[in-house]
Amino acid sequence: MRRTMAGYGHTTCPSVRDRILSSFCNVASTSGRFSHALTCPVPAGHRRHRDCWPCSAAKGRKGGNSQGFKGFGEPPKAPKKLDREMAFDPEDDPAQAAATTQLAPEDEEEIALLPCYQMYTDTGYKAPRFVAPLQLDQPEGEPFPVLCTTTNMLPGELALVLPAVSMAEGGFQQVPELEDLHAALLEEGPNPAQRRVLALLESLRPGPTSPTSVAAAAPPASGSHTPAPESQQQSLPNLATLDVKFWSGRGKDSSAPSIDSRRLMQLLSRTAIADDSQDPAAMQARHQKPVGYVGLWPEAALVGHSCVPNTSQLVVADRMFVHLTEELPPGAHLTRNLIGAAITAPLSIRQAAVADALAEQGVALPAADLPAESLLHACRCQRCQLEASVSEGLRDTLAEAHAWYVNEASEAWNRANESEDIALLRGLLEECETIVTEVEEAVQSEPGLDDEQQDWLRSSAYDVYDMLVTLDELVNQDAANPDILRTCLELIRVHSPGSGSHMMVALKHEALRRHRLEVFSEMLKRDRGGARKAISKGDKRKLMALKDAADVATEFRIEAAVLRYGLVTEGVLAQLTEGLETYVEGLEQMSVMQAQGMTELTREMEVQGVKVQIVDRLEVSEASRAGPGAQVVSTADGVQLMVVNTAAAGRQQELVEEEEAVDAVDAQAWKARLEGMGLEDVEEEGGLWEREAADGEVIDLEVDPDLDFDVDAAVQAAVDAALAADVADYEAEEGAGPTAAAASR
């Protein structure tokens, strides 16, 4: 939610929350298209205060410049502090020189890191369960109880840290099957404490066939603060009872309710949460590979749905972290996205997706009597209510834009990608620009909408904006318009705040803005030729505009990080950002390797004077071996760490080449020797030699290459034994004497 901060005094330092909220100040929306004046709660003379997120602390991280593929197991390096000042000298502008004044050490305030955030970077740390001031509530009209706040909470505040009741891991970018989680629970028992939690969760989320299933009298009104009757509130369980440790610490439990395999599977289908990757930034900072997962976190299953979610979720190892993405008053319901990719679709598609999700929960939606109510038969969140209230022409424009993307644009994109025809991409870009222009005109011509509401409506055509960014980058390359990427970033803030996509796009947007600022700064330095010349007014205005745009991009990146990871320190944020950059670079390198048909990429590095060889593989095999002179010292998460002795590697390589030459000569000698014995068509396959005699009979000779004996003698003995066996068989069949049989052979 965009808001303007109140003015601060010039003699006091703002609080931590004020500094975090300052990243929400004066964020220009897509509809504005005007220049943005970055505001900061710290006075102008103190803009270098290191704890002010939108200022120097936000700019001190490493830019988005690629440093090559680092692999998933490499510890991230400490980010280098780049010079974020403008290219002209401070003497050229006294105001700029005054702005670089730092606060005195006694005026600085540190940000305290919550202990649970240690898990972001520490592999050996397990964050304990944490629940903010929340409670279960079931207001009138809601089909099931949901989590709601009991006090005022701010964006970026930690709501939940949840250990999984059970969790199954998949491969890299692979979601495991729900049956894997079902099997894991059955293999574990489930134990009495788990059965207690499962029984409570089943009572709160009954299925369609459950006797406690509730038919909704009206569609859920997301964000409603109407309290439930007191008798109904008293019947809801305390959140502490959803913790397995609450029951396991109470001693032996012989009366725990049982749950059969079928009911367990049905419950998991309603409450389990799955994704194709754990948080890549945190897992990289922990030196672990992010993998897909499916798990059960009971409290997370009690979060409701909204098309403008107010929470974000991430999983590190088996812990789920839930943060707020909006300021919530007491009694507000926690919401998340329950409809997946349909969150970016127009109203009618979202309503159908929500209806399907509620049907899986056992909610029977009543038929709507009025046409206006039929538009909101499943979800009545703020975004859906707004879209239902606008003109029919605007709704049609959004629906047509989405239909063009699904039915025409995707097919055209596939054709252009397969043929690698840039002309097709240019044509698709022009068509996409036309569709976006129509959406913009329809949204901006709708009366009575503020900037935030306009972004809510644009989100229903987000896929078109996203395609426009991709086409613009492919066709125009360095001349691509970064404002289009910023528009996508603002729309992601609406439908997926604090998501992995939000963080990645914000990081990309900042890297692009910083790159353009640095390129222009370097150009000015070259033009000045090292002389102390004053910059022209035109260049100075352009430089200021680029710097302002880069500052706004930094603000967006910090906002995305706070909404996803919470109020972490600058050091932790730097590690997470570096980890995410490493992950993205790895994905790009894997894409290149796949396109080139490569299966592995080997790089040599030197760490504290020790030669290290890193092998990045698309598919890691258990049978993979170290190269010459390399000793495997660690194999974990698909990454093999080898220590290379360069001198030994050279000697071993020479020996390998000599052995290969000797083997080639020996093979020719064996072939000639066998041909002289009347054998033809010698073929080698591993340790098995196949010899075909002149009469077509195949003789298989198995030789163990690991045995230390004379191979020539062994081959000759095997041939002699085979011939002798044939002679004996022939004599038995023909009844002839040994001498006659030998002569006939």
C-alpha positions in Angstrom: 0.0 0.0 0.0 1.5 3.3 -1.0 1.6 6.0 1.6 3.4 9.3 2.3 5.4 9.6 5.5 4.9 12.4 8.0 7.8 14.9 8.4 10.5 14.0 10.9 12.4 16.3 13.2 15.9 17.2 12.1 17.5 16.3 15.5 16.3 12.8 16.1 17.0 9.5 14.2 13.8 7.7 12.9 12.9 4.4 14.4 13.5 1.0 12.7 9.9 0.8 11.6 9.9 4.3 10.3 13.0 3.5 8.2 11.4 0.4 6.8 8.2 2.2 6.0 10.2 4.9 4.3 10.8 2.5 1.5 7.1 2.8 0.7 7.3 6.6 0.2 6.1 8.3 -2.9 6.3 5.2 -5.2 5.0 6.5 -8.5 2.6 4.1 -10.1 2.4 3.0 -13.7 -0.3 5.5 -14.5 1.9 8.4 -13.4 4.7 8.2 -16.0 6.1 11.3 -14.4 9.6 11.8 -12.8 9.9 10.6 -9.2 11.4 12.7 -6.4 12.9 10.2 -3.9 12.1 11.2 -0.3 14.0 10.0 2.8 13.0 10.3 6.4 16.6 11.3 7.3 17.5 15.0 6.8 19.4 15.9 3.7 22.6 16.5 5.5 22.5 12.9 6.9 21.7 11.0 3.7 24.8 8.8 4.4 23.3 7.4 7.5 24.2 3.7 7.2 20.9 2.4 8.7 18.6 4.3 6.3 17.5 1.6 3.8 16.7 3.9 0.9 20.0 5.7 1.2 23.6 4.5 1.3 22.9 1.2 3.0 20.6 0.3 0.2 23.2 1.2 -2.4 26.2 -0.5 -0.8 25.4 -3.9 -2.2 27.0 -5.4 -5.3 25.3 -4.5 -8.6 23.8 -7.1 -10.9 27.0 -7.6 -13.0 27.5 -11.3 -13.8 30.6 -12.9 -12.5 30.1 -16.3 -14.1 28.4 -19.5 -12.9 29.4 -20.2 -9.4 27.5 -23.5 -8.8 25.0 -24.2 -6.1 27.5 -25.1 -3.4 29.9 -22.2 -3.5 29.8 -19.9 -0.5 28.8 -16.3 -1.6 31.5 -13.7 -1.5 31.1 -10.6 0.5 29.6 -7.9 -1.7 31.9 -5.1 -2.8 31.0 -1.6 -1.9 30.5 0.3 -5.2 30.8 4.0 -5.6 27.2 5.2 -5.8 28.0 8.9 -6.0 27.5 10.8 -9.2 30.4 11.2 -11.6 31.1 14.9 -11.0 33.3 16.2 -8.2 31.7 17.2 -4.9 33.2 20.7 -5.4 31.1 21.2 -8.4 28.0 21.1 -6.3 28.2 22.3 -2.7 24.7 20.8 -1.9 26.0 17.4 -3.0 29.1 17.8 -0.9 27.0 18.7 2.2 24.8 15.7 1.6 27.8 13.3 2.1 28.1 14.3 5.8 27.7 11.2 8.0 26.0 11.0 11.4 28.1 10.8 14.5 28.5 7.3 15.9 26.3 8.1 18.9 23.4 9.1 16.6 23.4 5.7 14.7 21.0 3.0 15.6 21.5 -0.7 14.9 18.8 -3.0 13.6 18.4 -6.0 15.9 18.2 -9.3 14.1 15.6 -11.7 15.3 17.2 -15.1 16.3 15.1 -17.1 13.8 16.6 -15.2 10.9 19.9 -16.9 11.7 18.5 -19.8 9.7 18.8 -17.8 6.5 22.6 -18.2 6.5 23.5 -20.9 9.2 23.1 -24.5 8.0 23.3 -25.9 11.6 20.6 -23.6 13.1 17.0 -24.7 13.4 14.6 -21.8 14.0 12.1 -22.5 16.8 8.4 -22.2 16.2 7.1 -18.6 16.4 3.6 -17.2 16.2 2.9 -13.5 16.3 -0.2 -12.0 18.1 -2.6 -14.1 16.0 -5.7 -16.1 16.7 -8.3 -18.2 14.9 -11.5 -16.4 14.0 -14.6 -17.3 12.0 -16.7 -14.2 11.2 -20.3 -14.5 10.0 -20.4 -15.6 6.4 -16.9 -17.2 6.4 -17.0 -21.0 5.7 -14.0 -21.9 7.8 -11.9 -20.3 10.6 -9.0 -18.3 9.4 -6.0 -16.6 11.1 -6.4 -13.0 12.0 -4.4 -10.3 13.8 -5.0 -9.2 17.4 -2.9 -6.1 17.2 -1.8 -3.6 14.6 1.0 -5.1 12.5 3.3 -3.5 9.9 4.7 -4.6 6.5 7.7 -6.9 6.9 6.7 -8.0 10.3 7.2 -11.7 11.0 3.9 -13.5 11.5 4.9 -17.2 11.6 7.9 -19.5 11.8 6.6 -23.1 11.4 8.4 -26.4 11.5 6.8 -28.9 9.1 4.7 -31.7 10.6 6.1 -33.7 7.7 7.9 -32.8 4.5 9.0 -34.6 1.3 11.7 -33.2 -0.9 12.0 -33.6 -4.6 14.8 -32.8 -7.1 16.0 -29.5 -8.4 13.0 -27.6 -9.8 10.9 -30.7 -9.3 7.8 -30.9 -7.2 7.4 -34.2 -5.4 4.1 -36.0 -5.6 1.6 -35.7 -2.8 1.8 -39.5 -2.4 5.4 -39.0 -1.3 4.3 -36.9 1.7 1.5 -39.4 2.4 4.0 -42.2 2.4 6.4 -40.3 4.6 3.7 -39.7 7.2 2.6 -43.3 7.2 6.2 -44.5 7.5 6.6 -42.3 10.6 3.3 -43.7 12.1 2.0 -41.0 12.3 2.9 -40.8 16.0 0.3 -39.9 18.6 1.3 -36.2 18.7 1.0 -35.9 14.9 -2.4 -37.6 15.0 -3.6 -35.0 17.6 -2.5 -32.2 15.2 -4.1 -33.9 12.2 -7.4 -34.4 14.0 -7.5 -30.7 14.9 -6.6 -29.7 11.4 -9.3 -32.0 10.0 -11.9 -30.4 12.2 -10.8 -26.9 11.0 -10.6 -27.9 7.3 -13.2 -30.7 6.8 -13.6 -32.2 3.3 -16.7 -32.4 1.1 -17.8 -35.7 2.5 -17.1 -34.8 6.2 -20.1 -34.5 8.5 -18.6 -31.2 9.7 -18.4 -29.7 6.2 -20.0 -26.3 6.1 -22.0 -24.9 3.2 -21.3 -21.2 2.9 -24.3 -19.0 3.3 -22.5 -16.3 1.3 -19.2 -16.0 -0.5 -16.3 -15.1 1.8 -15.7 -11.4 2.2 -11.9 -11.1 2.3 -10.7 -8.5 4.8 -14.0 -8.5 6.8 -13.4 -7.6 10.5 -16.8 -8.7 11.8 -16.2 -10.7 15.0 -17.7 -14.1 15.4 -20.2 -14.9 18.2 -18.5 -15.4 21.6 -19.7 -19.0 21.8 -18.2 -19.7 18.4 -14.9 -18.2 19.3 -14.7 -20.2 22.5 -15.0 -23.4 20.4 -12.0 -22.7 18.2 -8.7 -24.3 19.4 -5.7 -22.3 20.5 -2.9 -22.1 18.0 -0.5 -23.8 20.4 -2.4 -27.0 20.0 -1.4 -27.2 16.4 2.3 -27.7 17.4 3.4 -31.3 17.5 5.7 -30.5 20.5 2.7 -29.3 22.5 1.4 -32.9 22.5 4.7 -34.8 22.5 5.8 -33.0 25.6 2.8 -34.2 27.6 4.0 -37.8 28.1 2.5 -41.1 26.7 -0.7 -40.6 24.8 -2.7 -43.7 24.3 -6.0 -42.0 23.5 -4.8 -40.0 20.4 -7.4 -40.4 17.6 -6.5 -42.5 14.7 -6.6 -41.6 11.0 -6.7 -44.1 8.2 -4.7 -43.8 5.0 -7.7 -42.6 2.9 -8.7 -39.8 5.3 -5.0 -38.8 5.6 -4.7 -38.5 1.8 -7.8 -36.4 1.6 -6.7 -34.1 4.4 -3.3 -33.6 2.7 -4.9 -32.8 -0.6 -6.7 -29.9 1.1 -4.0 -28.6 3.4 -0.5 -29.5 2.0 1.6 -26.8 0.4 4.0 -27.6 -2.5 6.5 -25.6 -4.7 9.3 -26.4 -7.1 12.0 -24.8 -5.0 12.9 -23.8 -1.5 14.0 -20.2 -1.1 17.0 -20.0 -3.5 18.7 -17.1 -1.9 18.7 -18.5 1.6 19.6 -22.0 0.5 22.5 -20.6 -1.5 23.7 -18.6 1.5 23.5 -21.9 3.5 25.6 -23.6 0.8 22.8 -26.0 0.0 20.9 -26.7 -3.2 17.3 -25.6 -3.3 14.9 -28.4 -4.2 11.2 -28.8 -4.7 9.0 -29.8 -1.7 5.6 -30.8 -0.5 4.9 -30.4 3.2 2.3 -29.9 5.9 2.3 -26.7 8.0 -1.0 -26.6 9.8 -1.1 -22.9 10.6 -0.2 -21.9 7.0 -3.2 -24.0 5.8 -5.5 -21.7 7.9 -4.6 -18.6 5.9 -7.4 -17.4 3.7 -7.4 -16.3 0.1 -7.3 -12.9 -1.5 -6.4 -11.7 -5.0 -4.3 -9.0 -3.3 -2.5 -11.2 -0.7 -1.3 -9.5 2.5 1.3 -12.2 3.4 4.4 -13.8 1.8 5.7 -17.3 2.4 9.2 -18.9 2.0 10.6 -22.2 2.9 14.2 -22.7 4.2 15.0 -26.4 4.8 11.8 -27.6 6.6 10.9 -24.2 8.1 8.2 -21.9 6.6 8.5 -18.2 7.3 5.4 -16.0 6.8 5.7 -12.2 6.7 3.1 -9.4 6.3 3.1 -7.4 3.1 0.6 -4.8 4.2 -0.2 -2.8 7.3 -3.0 -4.7 9.1 -5.3 -3.5 11.9 -6.5 -5.7 14.7 -9.0 -8.3 13.4 -7.7 -8.4 9.8 -7.5 -11.8 8.2 -4.2 -13.2 6.9 -4.5 -14.0 3.2 -2.4 -15.7 0.5 -2.8 -16.8 -3.1 -4.7 -20.1 -3.4 -5.3 -20.1 -7.2 -1.7 -20.1 -8.6 -1.2 -18.5 -12.0 -4.8 -17.6 -12.3 -4.1 -14.6 -9.9 -2.9 -12.7 -13.0 -6.2 -13.4 -15.0 -9.3 -11.2 -15.3 -12.2 -11.3 -12.9 -14.2 -14.2 -14.4 -11.3 -16.6 -14.5 -10.2 -15.8 -11.0 -13.7 -16.3 -9.7 -13.9 -19.8 -11.3 -10.5 -20.7 -9.9 -11.5 -19.6 -6.4 -14.7 -21.6 -6.7 -12.7 -24.7 -7.6 -10.4 -24.1 -4.6 -13.3 -23.7 -2.2 -15.0 -26.8 -3.7 -12.0 -28.8 -2.7 -12.5 -27.5 0.8 -16.1 -28.7 0.8 -17.7 -25.2 0.4 -20.9 -25.2 -1.6 -21.4 -21.8 -3.2 -25.1 -20.6 -3.5 -26.5 -19.4 -6.8 -26.5 -15.6 -7.2 -29.8 -13.9 -7.7 -28.5 -10.6 -9.2 -26.2 -10.2 -12.2 -23.8 -8.0 -10.0 -23.6 -10.8 -7.5 -22.8 -13.4 -10.2 -19.5 -11.6 -10.8 -18.5 -12.1 -7.2 -19.9 -15.6 -6.5 -16.6 -16.9 -5.1 -14.3 -14.1 -3.9 -15.1 -10.6 -2.7 -11.7 -9.3 -2.0 -10.9 -5.6 -2.7 -9.5 -6.3 -6.2 -12.5 -8.4 -7.3 -15.0 -5.8 -5.9 -13.2 -3.0 -7.8 -13.1 -5.0 -11.1 -16.8 -5.8 -10.8 -17.7 -2.2 -10.2 -15.9 -0.7 -13.3 -17.5 -0.3 -16.7 -18.2 -3.3 -18.8 -16.0 -1.9 -21.5 -12.9 -1.9 -19.3 -13.7 -5.5 -18.2 -14.0 -6.5 -21.8 -10.6 -4.9 -22.6 -8.9 -6.8 -19.9 -10.5 -10.1 -20.9 -9.6 -9.5 -24.6 -6.0 -8.8 -23.7 -5.7 -12.0 -21.6 -7.4 -14.0 -24.4 -4.9 -12.6 -27.0 -2.1 -13.7 -24.8 -3.4 -17.2 -24.3 -4.7 -17.9 -27.8 -2.5 -16.0 -30.1 0.6 -14.5 -28.5 1.8 -17.8 -27.0 1.5 -19.7 -30.3 3.3 -16.8 -32.2 6.0 -16.8 -29.6 6.6 -20.5 -30.0 6.9 -20.1 -33.8 9.3 -17.2 -33.6 11.4 -19.1 -31.0 11.6 -22.3 -33.1 12.5 -20.4 -36.3 14.7 -17.9 -34.6 13.2 -15.3 -36.9 13.7 -11.7 -35.5 11.2 -10.4 -37.9 8.4 -12.5 -36.3 9.5 -11.2 -32.9 9.3 -7.6 -34.1 5.8 -8.1 -35.4 4.8 -9.7 -32.2 6.3 -6.8 -30.3 4.3 -4.3 -32.3 1.1 -6.2 -31.6 1.9 -6.5 -27.9 2.5 -2.8 -27.7 -0.8 -2.1 -29.3 -2.6 -4.4 -26.7 -0.8 -2.7 -23.8 -1.7 0.8 -25.2 -5.4 -0.3 -25.4 -5.3 -1.5 -21.7 -3.6 1.7 -20.6 -6.1 3.9 -22.3 -9.1 1.9 -20.9 -7.7 2.0 -17.4 -6.7 5.7 -17.3 -10.0 6.8 -18.9 -12.0 5.1 -16.1 -13.2 7.8 -13.7 -12.6 7.8 -9.9 -9.6 5.5 -9.7 -6.4 6.3 -7.8 -3.0 5.0 -8.8 -3.2 1.9 -6.6 -6.6 0.9 -8.0 -5.3 1.3 -11.5 -2.5 -1.1 -10.8 -5.1 -3.6 -9.4 -6.9 -3.5 -12.8 -3.7 -3.7 -14.8 -2.8 -6.9 -12.9 -5.5 -8.7 -14.8 -3.5 -8.2 -17.9 -0.1 -8.8 -16.3 0.9 -11.6 -18.7 0.7 -9.2 -21.6 3.0 -6.7 -19.8 5.4 -9.5 -19.0 5.6 -10.6 -22.6 6.2 -7.0 -23.6 9.3 -6.9 -21.4 10.7 -10.1 -22.9 10.1 -9.0 -26.5 11.5 -5.6 -25.8 14.7 -7.0 -24.4 15.1 -9.5 -27.3 14.4 -7.1 -30.1 15.9 -3.8 -28.8 18.5 -5.3 -26.4 20.5 -2.5 -24.9 17.9 0.1 -26.0 15.1 -1.7 -24.2 12.9 0.5 -22.1 13.4 -0.1 -18.4 10.1 1.7 -17.6 8.3 -1.4 -18.9 10.2 -3.6 -16.4 9.3 -1.2 -13.6 5.6 -1.5 -14.6 5.8 -5.3 -14.3 7.5 -4.9 -10.9 4.7 -2.7 -9.6 2.1 -5.2 -10.8 3.9 -8.0 -9.1 3.7 -5.9 -5.9 -0.1 -6.2 -6.3 -0.7 -9.9 -6.9 2.5 -11.6 -5.6 4.1 -9.3 -3.0 7.2 -10.7 -1.3 7.4 -13.6 -3.7 10.5 -15.0 -5.3 9.4 -13.4 -8.6 9.0 -10.1 -6.8 12.6 -10.3 -5.5 14.1 -11.4 -8.8 12.5 -8.8 -10.9 13.4 -6.1 -8.4 17.0 -7.2 -8.5 17.0 -7.2 -12.3 15.4 -3.8 -12.4 18.0 -2.3 -10.0 20.9 -3.9 -11.9 19.6 -2.4 -15.2 19.2 1.1 -13.7 22.6 1.0 -12.0 24.2 -0.2 -15.2 22.9 2.7 -17.2 24.0 5.2 -14.6 27.5 3.7 -14.5 27.7 3.7 -18.3 26.7 7.3 -18.6 29.1 8.3 -15.8 32.0 6.6 -17.5 31.1 8.3 -20.7 31.2 11.7 -19.0 34.6 10.9 -17.5 36.0 10.0 -20.9 34.6 13.2 -22.4 36.2 15.3 -19.7 39.5 13.6 -20.3 40.5 13.7 -16.7 40.4 17.5 -16.6 38.4 19.3 -13.9 35.7 20.6 -16.2 32.2 21.5 -15.2 29.5 19.2 -16.5 27.0 20.9 -18.9 23.6 21.5 -17.5 22.0 19.1 -19.9 24.3 16.2 -19.0 23.9 17.1 -15.3 20.1 16.9 -15.6 20.4 13.6 -17.4 22.8 12.3 -14.7 20.5 13.4 -11.9 17.5 11.7 -13.7 19.5 8.4 -14.0 20.6 8.6 -10.4 17.0 9.2 -9.2 15.8 6.3 -11.3 18.6 4.1 -9.8 17.6 5.2 -6.3 14.0 4.3 -6.9 15.1 0.9 -8.2 17.1 0.4 -5.0 14.0 1.3 -3.0 11.9 -1.2 -4.9 14.5 -3.9 -4.3 14.7 -3.1 -0.6 10.9 -3.2 -0.4 10.8 -6.6 -2.0 13.5 -7.9 0.3 11.7 -6.6 3.4 8.4 -8.1 2.4 10.0 -11.5 1.7 12.7 -11.8 4.4 11.5 -9.4 7.1 13.6 -6.8 9.0 17.0 -8.3 8.5 20.3 -6.6 8.9 22.4 -5.2 6.1 24.9 -8.1 6.4 22.2 -10.8 6.1 20.5 -8.9 3.3 23.8 -8.7 1.4 24.3 -12.5 1.7 20.8 -13.2 0.6 21.1 -10.9 -2.4 24.5 -12.4 -3.4 22.9 -15.9 -3.0 20.1 -14.9 -5.3 22.4 -13.4 -7.9 24.4 -16.7 -7.8 21.3 -18.7 -8.3 20.1 -16.6 -11.2 23.5 -16.8 -12.9 23.4 -20.6 -12.4 20.0 -20.9 -14.1 21.3 -18.8 -17.0 24.4 -20.9 -17.3 22.4 -24.1 -17.2 20.2 -22.8 -20.0 23.3 -22.1 -22.1 24.7 -25.6 -21.4 21.4 -27.2 -22.4 21.3 -25.2 -25.6 24.9 -26.3 -26.4 24.3 -29.9 -25.5 26.8 -29.8 -22.6 26.4 -32.0 -19.6 29.0 -30.5 -17.3 31.3 -27.4 -17.0 34.6 -27.6 -15.1 36.3 -24.6 -13.6 39.5 -24.3 -11.6 39.8 -21.8 -8.8 42.3 -21.0 -6.1 41.1 -20.7 -2.5 43.7 -19.7 0.1 46.5 -21.0 -2.1 44.8 -24.4 -2.8 43.8 -25.3 -6.3 40.1 -26.2 -6.4 38.2 -27.8 -9.3 34.5 -27.1 -9.4 32.3 -29.3 -11.7 28.8 -28.0 -12.5 26.6 -30.8 -14.0 23.1 -30.8 -15.4 22.7 -34.3 -14.1 25.1 -35.5 -11.4 25.9 -39.2 -11.5 27.0 -41.3 -8.6 29.6 -42.9 -10.9 31.3 -39.5 -11.6 35.0 -39.6 -11.0 37.7 -37.1 -10.3 40.0 -35.9 -13.1 43.7 -36.4 -13.3 45.5 -35.2 -10.1 42.1 -34.4 -8.4 41.0 -35.8 -5.1 37.3 -35.6 -4.1 37.1 -34.1 -0.7 33.4 -33.4 -0.5 30.2 -34.5 -2.3 26.9 -32.9 -1.2 23.8 -31.7 -2.8 24.9 -32.6 -6.2 28.2 -30.6 -5.9 31.6 -32.3 -6.0 34.6 -30.5 -4.4 38.0 -31.6 -5.6 41.5 -30.6 -4.6 43.9 -30.6 -7.6 47.6 -31.2 -7.4 48.8 -29.6 -10.7 52.2 -31.4 -10.8 50.6 -34.8 -10.1 47.9 -34.0 -12.6 50.5 -33.4 -15.3 52.4 -36.6 -14.6 49.2 -38.6 -14.4 48.0 -37.2 -17.7 51.3 -38.3 -19.3 50.8 -41.8 -17.9 47.3 -41.9 -19.2 48.4 -41.0 -22.7 51.2 -43.6 -22.6 48.8 -46.3 -21.5 46.3 -45.4 -24.2 49.1 -45.6 -26.8 50.2 -49.0 -25.4 46.6 -50.3 -25.3 46.1 -49.3 -29.0 49.3 -51.2 -30.0 48.3 -54.2 -27.9 44.8 -54.2 -29.4 46.3 -54.3 -32.9 48.6 -57.1 -31.9 45.8 -59.2 -30.4 43.7 -58.7 -33.4 46.4 -59.8 -35.8 47.2 -62.8 -33.5 43.5 -63.9 -33.4 43.1 -63.5 -37.2 46.1 -65.7 -37.6 44.2 -68.3 -35.5 41.2 -68.2 -37.9 39.1 -65.6 -36.0 37.6 -62.6 -37.6 35.6 -59.4 -36.6 37.2 -58.6 -33.3 35.0 -56.2 -31.3 35.8 -54.7 -27.9 33.0 -53.7 -25.6 34.1 -52.8 -22.0 35.8 -55.9 -20.5 34.1 -58.3 -22.9 35.8 -59.5 -26.1 33.5 -61.1 -28.7 35.3 -63.4 -31.2 33.5 -64.7 -34.3 35.0 -67.8 -35.8 35.1 -68.5 -39.5 32.1 -70.8 -39.4 30.0 -68.0 -37.7 30.0 -69.4 -34.2 30.4 -66.7 -31.5 32.8 -67.3 -28.6 32.4 -64.9 -25.6 35.6 -64.4 -23.6 35.2 -62.6 -20.3 38.3 -60.9 -19.0 38.4 -59.0 -15.7 40.4 -55.9 -16.3 41.2 -55.5 -12.6 43.1 -58.9 -12.4 46.8 -58.7 -12.5 48.1 -61.4 -14.8 49.4 -61.9 -18.4 46.5 -60.9 -20.6 48.0 -62.5 -23.7 48.3 -65.9 -22.0 44.8 -65.6 -20.6 43.3 -65.0 -24.1 45.3 -67.9 -25.5 44.2 -70.2 -22.7 40.6 -69.2 -23.2 40.7 -69.8 -26.9 42.4 -73.2 -26.4 39.8 -74.2 -23.9 37.0 -73.2 -26.2 38.4 -75.2 -29.1 39.0 -78.2 -26.9 35.4 -78.1 -25.7 34.2 -78.0 -29.3 36.3 -80.9 -30.2 34.9 -83.0 -27.3 31.3 -82.2 -28.3 32.0 -83.1 -31.9 33.5 -86.4 -31.0 30.6 -87.2 -28.8 28.1 -86.5 -31.6 29.9 -88.3 -34.4 31.3 -91.1 -32.4 34.7 -90.7 -34.1 38.1 -91.0 -32.5 40.0 -88.1 -31.2 42.6 -88.2 -34.0 40.0 -88.3 -36.9 38.0 -85.5 -35.2 41.0 -83.3 -34.8 42.0 -83.9 -38.5 38.5 -83.1 -39.7 38.5 -79.8 -37.7 
